[in-house]
Structure formats: structure tokens, C-alpha cells
Amino acid sequence: MTVSAAQRDEPEPARSGQGHRTTTTEVGRFCVAACSCGWRGPARRARSQARTDAETHLAGL
């Protein structure tokens, strides 16, 4: 199994008064959303779904 270099989207801007910043990282065929607070979403095949996971995390704060 070969793992390619991770590709990152730019972090989402932190919401006012909150230090949370989300990113998406590609690992092989999957994309994972993560937050600066330590939260990490499930591996997704669709980048759009990983971004939705990150948006849902930020909305739940």
C-alpha cells in the first residue's frame, strides 16, 4: 500500500471569540477534517463531506 503526500485545504477562519480552526487533509483516497481543538472527523472519500463534517463541528460549538 502506498500513501501519497497529504494535501491540505486552507484552514477555516476562526469564529469571533473562538480559537477553533479546521483543516481537511487528504490521505490516499480519503479526506479527513480536523480542528485545532483536537476534534477529528471520520475518513471520507468525498472532500465535500469532510468539509461538511468540519462545518457541523464548528456550528455545534
DRENLO-513540 format. One line per 4 residues: for each residue z negated, y negated, x negated of N, C-alpha, C, O, CB. Coordinates in steps of 0.001 Angstrom, whole numbers, always signed. Glycine has a CB too. Example, Ala and Ser with C-alpha at 12.3 -4.5 7.8 and 13.67 -1.06 7.14 Angstrom:
REM residues 2
-7800:+5690:-13190:-7800:+4500:-12300:-7800:+3300:-13200:-8465:+3319:-14236:-9046:+4473:-11308; -7080:+2250:-12850:-7140:+1060:-13670:-7870:-30:-12900:-8039:-1138:-13409:-5725:+598:-14084
REM end
This chain:
REM residues 61
+0:+1174:-840:+0:+0:+0:+0:-1239:-887:-789:-1332:-1827:-1213:+3:+956; +860:-2166:-598:+966:-3397:-1359:+453:-4556:-520:+837:-4712:+639:+2420:-3644:-1804; -404:-5357:-1100:-920:-6540:-411:-292:-7747:-1072:-427:-7954:-2278:-2494:-6613:-460; +403:-8551:-261:+1042:-9738:-811:+35:-10876:-902:-1070:-10800:-364:+2253:-10154:+46
+440:-11917:-1587:-432:-13087:-1709:-698:-13674:-338:+179:-13673:+525:+192:-14150:-2637; -1873:-14162:-143:-2266:-14742:+1148:-1605:-16101:+1324:-1491:-16879:+376:-3809:-14874:+1253; -1178:-16373:+2536:-603:-17664:+2876:-1572:-18348:+3827:-2011:-17743:+4805:+828:-17518:+3513; -1905:-19587:+3554:-2874:-20295:+4379:-2214:-21454:+5108:-1382:-22172:+4554:-4038:-20801:+3527
-2609:-21616:+6371:-2248:-22822:+7108:-3249:-23894:+6715:-4329:-23585:+6211:-2238:-22580:+8666; -2900:-25136:+6943:-3827:-26219:+6654:-5028:-26129:+7581:-4882:-25734:+8737:-3133:-27584:+6795; -6211:-26486:+7099:-7400:-26452:+7936:-7298:-27422:+9098:-6672:-28477:+8996:-8627:-26763:+7113; -7922:-27049:+10200:-8030:-27955:+11337:-8997:-29062:+10950:-9963:-28808:+10230:-8506:-27207:+12633
-8759:-30286:+11411:-9719:-31340:+11098:-11058:-31067:+11767:-11103:-30538:+12878:-9179:-32704:+11533; -12139:-31421:+11102:-13474:-31219:+11672:-13638:-32124:+12883:-13190:-33271:+12877:-14588:-31503:+10617; -14274:-31607:+13909:-14551:-32423:+15089:-15646:-33427:+14739:-16439:-33204:+13825:-14973:-31533:+16308; -15677:-34509:+15462:-16650:-35550:+15154:-18077:-35001:+15188:-18494:-34381:+16166:-16510:-36714:+16139
-18805:-35235:+14121:-20187:-34801:+14032:-20371:-33338:+13675:-21507:-32879:+13552:-20860:-35067:+15307; -19311:-32605:+13508:-19419:-31188:+13188:-18669:-30899:+11897:-17607:-31467:+11642:-18874:-30319:+14343; -19228:-30015:+11091:-18617:-29684:+9810:-17787:-28420:+9843:-17578:-27802:+8799:-19670:-29548:+8775; -17306:-28015:+11004:-16523:-26791:+11106:-15062:-27081:+10785:-14468:-28018:+11317:-16656:-26172:+12511
-14493:-26254:+9902:-13075:-26358:+9561:-12498:-24955:+9612:-13028:-24039:+8983:-12856:-27019:+8147; -11424:-24784:+10351:-10820:-23466:+10477:-9548:-23372:+9653:-8853:-24362:+9427:-10525:-23152:+11938; -9262:-22154:+9210:-8022:-21849:+8500:-7499:-20519:+9015:-8237:-19736:+9613:-8243:-21806:+6950; -6229:-20275:+8781:-5668:-18953:+9025:-5119:-18443:+7701:-4530:-19198:+6928:-4554:-18988:+10136
-5316:-17170:+7453:-4882:-16552:+6206:-4059:-15318:+6530:-4463:-14490:+7348:-6093:-16189:+5306; -2916:-15198:+5894:-2088:-14014:+6073:-2404:-13001:+4985:-2412:-13319:+3796:-590:-14382:+6056; -2664:-11776:+5419:-2912:-10662:+4502:-1990:-9539:+4939:-2215:-8896:+5964:-4435:-10207:+4505; -956:-9313:+4156:+33:-8313:+4550:+703:-8725:+5853:+1244:-9826:+5959:-621:-6926:+4697
+665:-7837:+6844:+1295:-8104:+8134:+359:-8789:+9128:+746:-9047:+10268:+1798:-6817:+8727; -842:-9077:+8709:-1840:-9611:+9631:-2228:-11035:+9275:-2058:-11480:+8139:-3072:-8729:+9639; -2753:-11742:+10269:-3232:-13104:+10110:-4663:-13142:+10632:-4957:-12589:+11691:-2312:-14135:+10863; -5550:-13794:+9889:-6956:-13857:+10254:-7389:-15312:+10284:-7088:-16072:+9363:-7830:-13038:+9269
-8099:-15706:+11345:-8675:-17046:+11424:-10101:-16991:+10883:-10816:-16011:+11093:-8652:-17589:+12895; -10506:-18048:+10188:-11861:-18132:+9661:-12337:-19571:+9758:-11534:-20500:+9847:-11927:-17626:+8197; -13658:-19743:+9739:-14267:-21068:+9843:-15210:-21280:+8673:-15728:-20323:+8098:-15021:-21233:+11189; -15425:-22526:+8329:-16333:-22857:+7233:-17777:-22473:+7537:-18596:-22422:+6620:-16254:-24335:+6929
-18114:-22201:+8800:-19475:-21800:+9158:-19716:-20314:+8897:-20844:-19838:+9032:-19747:-22117:+10625; -18671:-19582:+8525:-18812:-18153:+8250:-18193:-17264:+9313:-18057:-16059:+9101:-20254:-17809:+8109; -17814:-17831:+10452:-17170:-17056:+11514:-15815:-16562:+11027:-15123:-17253:+10279:-17010:-17904:+12807; -15447:-15375:+11452:-14144:-14803:+11109:-13624:-14053:+12323:-14341:-13246:+12915:-14240:-13857:+9861
-12390:-14316:+12691:-11778:-13661:+13841:-11162:-12328:+13456:-11103:-11974:+12279:-10724:-14561:+14463; -10704:-11591:+14463:-10064:-10305:+14186:-8680:-10485:+13558:-8055:-11535:+13706:-9950:-9487:+15474; -8217:-9469:+12870:-6877:-9495:+12285:-5853:-9425:+13415:-5963:-8588:+14311:-6677:-8314:+11272; -4878:-10292:+13368:-3844:-10370:+14401:-2472:-10257:+13750:-2282:-10672:+12607:-3960:-11693:+15207
-1534:-9702:+14472:-155:-9674:+13977:+549:-11005:+14243:+1470:-11377:+13517:+629:-8522:+14634; +120:-11712:+15270:+742:-12992:+15624:-86:-14154:+15096:-1279:-14255:+15382:+909:-13110:+17151; +555:-15038:+14318:-138:-16223:+13819:-672:-17064:+14964:-1777:-17603:+14891:+793:-17058:+12946; +124:-17172:+16025:-288:-17998:+17165:-1590:-17482:+17778:-2417:-18285:+18212:+819:-18028:+18231
-1789:-16184:+17825:-3018:-15636:+18389:-4208:-15911:+17470:-5309:-16178:+17950:-2869:-14128:+18630; -4000:-15848:+16170:-5074:-16177:+15232:-5466:-17647:+15377:-6649:-17985:+15319:-4642:-15874:+13777; -4475:-18521:+15566:-4774:-19940:+15775:-5536:-20143:+17080:-6449:-20965:+17148:-3478:-20770:+15783; -5160:-19392:+18116:-5871:-19461:+19394:-7315:-19007:+19218:-8223:-19607:+19793:-5164:-18597:+20462
-7541:-17957:+18430:-8906:-17495:+18141:-9720:-18636:+17514:-10871:-18857:+17889:-8881:-16253:+17189; -9125:-19350:+16569:-9809:-20462:+15899:-10114:-21587:+16885:-11212:-22143:+16872:-8955:-20999:+14735; -9151:-21922:+17738:-9358:-22968:+18733:-10462:-22577:+19711:-11271:-23417:+20105:-8056:-23251:+19490; -10495:-21303:+20104:-11531:-20821:+21007:-12895:-20902:+20342:-13879:-21250:+20994:-11237:-19384:+21448
-12971:-20586:+19055:-14223:-20699:+18313:-14708:-22144:+18315:-15876:-22405:+18602:-14048:-20192:+16869; -13822:-23083:+17997:-14210:-24496:+17948:-14619:-25009:+19322:-15540:-25819:+19429:-13063:-25345:+17397; -13957:-24555:+20359:-14279:-25003:+21720:-15636:-24499:+22172:-16284:-25129:+23009:-13209:-24539:+22697; -16077:-23366:+21628:-17353:-22780:+22020:-18554:-23384:+21310:-19687:-22968:+21552:-17323:-21318:+21768
-18324:-24359:+20439:-19437:-24961:+19688:-20186:-25973:+20508:-21148:-26570:+20024:-18933:-25616:+18424
REM end
